[in-house]
Amino acid sequence: MAESITEGTLKAWLKNPGDFVEPDEEIATIETDKVDIAIQAPSHGVIVEVYAKEEETVEVGKDLYKLEIKDASEAPSKPAEAESKPDEKPAKEEKSQPTPDPTPTPTPASKEESTSSSSSPPASKPASPPSQPKAQPPPQTQTQSPIGSAGSRSREEKREKLSRMRSRISERLKQSQNTNASLTTFNEVDMSNLMKMRKMYKEPFEKSHGVKLGFMSAFVKAAVHAMKFVPVVNARIEEDTIIHPSFVDTSVAVATPKGLVTPVVRNCESMTFAEVEQAIADYGKKARENKISIEDMAGGTFSISNGGVFGSMMGTPIINPPQSAILGLHAIKDRPVVINGEIKIRPMMFLALTYDHRLIDGREAVTFLVKIKEAVEDPTRMLLEL
């Protein structure tokens, strides 16, 4: 585990005492405030004893279980499926045999009743008085629930323990708000040229590089391009010192079932579009499989969050400390815009840059966002470094 992690919650035992395990086979899962960690068997053996229960807090360095080392040849053989098949056949045959529908045998009393009712004439009955109308039951009064009341609807509440990852995310978000002098500036970008380029080169790009061409690589490279003009966006504050990295490590926000994580695409300044797309695709796959490691999320000098994939039109992203800025992307929508005095319908996207005003001035933040806008609207600027 990473040095920053000192404890975790044992979420599940995947093996029980007495089970035979093989090398690298998962035995348990531990939830930390960053990622879920799989505990794997070091060698062949049998689990003799476990020292912690599920949902208990476990400390780094302490034993979780006792493993008796065994040879691979001692692994129990799996039972053959063929042995169970002959036993299953008779059972099925028995079930398939039709059973006669049992008819109740009339008792002597019932026989006499049926005989007498069918053969003997009915006994004379005294004349009954004329039938009177049946008394109607009193009308049921329905009590009306007051307006706005729940009535018969469910009013239950479900309580769920906050996961370590969600708790850690909450802490970091509040830390960001309490520490940074956050300010957000907005702009909008015409996506026409980028969409045209993607449509034109989508198939040859995938055929050549083995990965799909998306929009994220263009924004990552556009941010790197803008940092050449406004390098302070890539800097950070540590106590009374400003740190200026010579590299650009971009944290890309990725949604997982347990929360938002930010794996880092490293050295973006020296990567091609294809390399950026491949790195993002790899992280997306690891996120779906819940295999993003702590090392994948360590560091980062700048962040990009794409709320547009969920349909967000506008938002103010929160800085990922200790970074000083984060770029927020949003949904692409056709909107009327004025171009050379004429109204045109163009695919537009709102951009948002949240920055730490302690380090980055408004002029620098606006300039940085405008440079991104220009690079995305005309990608040749990135090649010519304009």
GIRA-V743585 format. One record per backbone hydrogen bond with DSSP energy under -0.5 kcal/mol. CO is the residue of the C=O (numbers start at 1). NH is the residue of the N-H. E is the energy in kcal/mol with one decimal. If there is no record, write none. Layout:
{{CO	NH	E} {CO	NH	E}}
This chain:
{{2	5	-1.4} {4	6	-0.6} {6	60	-2.4} {8	10	-0.5} {8	58	-2.9} {9	11	-0.9} {9	31	-3.1} {10	55	-4.4} {12	14	-0.6} {12	29	-2.1} {16	19	-2.3} {19	47	-2.2} {21	45	-1.7} {22	25	-1.9} {25	41	-2.2} {27	14	-3.0} {27	15	-1.2} {28	39	-3.0} {29	11	-2.1} {29	12	-1.3} {30	32	-0.5} {30	37	-3.4} {31	9	-2.8} {35	32	-1.8} {37	30	-3.0} {38	40	-0.6} {39	27	-3.7} {39	28	-1.2} {41	24	-3.1} {44	70	-1.6} {45	21	-3.0} {46	48	-0.6} {46	68	-2.8} {47	18	-3.7} {49	66	-3.0} {53	56	-1.6} {56	10	-2.7} {58	8	-2.4} {59	62	-1.4} {64	51	-3.4} {64	52	-0.5} {66	48	-2.8} {66	49	-1.1} {67	69	-0.7} {68	46	-2.3} {71	74	-1.7} {72	75	-1.4} {80	83	-0.6} {81	84	-0.7} {81	85	-0.8} {82	86	-0.9} {83	87	-0.5} {84	88	-1.2} {85	89	-1.4} {86	90	-1.0} {87	91	-0.8} {88	92	-1.8} {89	93	-2.7} {90	94	-3.0} {91	95	-1.9} {92	96	-1.9} {93	97	-1.2} {100	102	-0.7} {104	106	-0.5} {107	111	-2.4} {108	112	-2.4} {109	113	-2.3} {110	114	-2.6} {111	115	-2.7} {112	116	-3.0} {113	117	-2.2} {114	118	-1.2} {115	119	-2.7} {116	120	-1.0} {140	142	-0.5} {141	143	-0.6} {142	144	-0.7} {146	149	-2.1} {150	153	-1.9} {163	167	-2.4} {164	168	-2.4} {165	169	-2.6} {166	170	-2.1} {167	171	-2.0} {168	172	-2.4} {169	173	-2.4} {170	174	-2.1} {171	175	-2.3} {172	176	-2.3} {173	177	-2.1} {174	178	-2.5} {175	179	-1.9} {176	180	-2.1} {180	182	-1.2} {181	357	-3.0} {183	355	-2.8} {185	353	-2.7} {187	351	-3.4} {189	191	-0.7} {189	349	-2.0} {191	195	-2.7} {192	196	-2.3} {193	197	-2.6} {194	198	-2.4} {195	199	-2.3} {196	200	-2.2} {197	201	-2.3} {198	202	-1.1} {201	205	-2.3} {202	206	-2.0} {203	207	-2.5} {204	208	-2.1} {205	209	-2.7} {206	210	-2.1} {212	214	-0.7} {215	219	-1.7} {216	220	-2.6} {217	221	-2.4} {218	222	-2.0} {219	223	-2.2} {220	224	-2.0} {221	225	-2.3} {222	226	-2.4} {223	227	-1.9} {224	228	-0.7} {225	228	-0.9} {226	229	-1.2} {226	230	-1.9} {230	233	-1.4} {231	234	-1.6} {232	235	-1.4} {236	243	-3.0} {238	241	-1.8} {241	238	-3.1} {241	243	-0.5} {242	244	-0.5} {243	236	-1.7} {243	245	-0.6} {247	249	-0.5} {248	250	-0.7} {248	268	-2.9} {249	251	-0.6} {249	301	-3.3} {249	302	-1.5} {250	252	-0.6} {250	265	-3.1} {251	253	-0.6} {251	304	-2.5} {252	263	-0.7} {254	261	-2.6} {256	259	-1.2} {259	256	-1.7} {261	254	-3.3} {263	252	-2.6} {264	266	-0.8} {265	250	-2.2} {267	270	-1.4} {268	271	-1.2} {272	276	-2.1} {273	277	-2.5} {274	278	-2.4} {275	279	-2.2} {276	280	-2.3} {277	281	-2.4} {278	282	-2.3} {279	283	-2.0} {280	284	-2.3} {281	285	-2.0} {282	286	-2.3} {283	287	-2.4} {284	288	-1.9} {285	289	-1.7} {286	291	-3.4} {286	292	-0.5} {287	290	-1.1} {293	297	-0.7} {294	297	-0.9} {294	298	-0.7} {295	298	-0.6} {296	264	-2.9} {301	324	-0.5} {302	251	-3.4} {303	327	-2.7} {304	253	-2.1} {305	307	-0.8} {305	329	-3.1} {306	309	-0.8} {307	310	-1.5} {307	312	-1.9} {308	311	-1.4} {312	331	-3.2} {315	317	-0.6} {319	321	-0.9} {320	323	-2.0} {324	356	-2.4} {325	303	-1.1} {326	354	-2.2} {327	305	-2.8} {327	329	-0.5} {328	352	-1.9} {329	307	-1.5} {329	308	-0.6} {331	333	-0.6} {333	348	-3.0} {335	346	-2.4} {337	339	-0.6} {337	344	-3.4} {339	342	-1.6} {342	339	-3.4} {342	344	-0.6} {344	337	-3.3} {344	346	-0.6} {346	335	-2.5} {346	348	-0.8} {347	191	-2.8} {348	333	-2.5} {349	189	-2.8} {350	330	-0.5} {351	187	-2.0} {352	328	-3.7} {352	354	-0.5} {353	185	-2.2} {353	355	-0.5} {354	326	-2.1} {355	183	-1.8} {355	357	-0.8} {356	359	-1.6} {356	360	-2.8} {359	361	-0.5} {361	365	-2.2} {362	366	-2.6} {363	367	-2.3} {364	368	-2.3} {365	369	-2.1} {366	370	-2.4} {367	371	-2.2} {368	372	-1.8} {369	373	-2.3} {370	374	-2.7} {371	375	-2.2} {372	376	-2.3} {373	377	-2.4} {374	378	-1.7} {378	381	-2.3} {379	382	-1.2} {379	383	-0.8} {380	384	-2.2} {381	385	-1.1} {381	386	-2.2}}
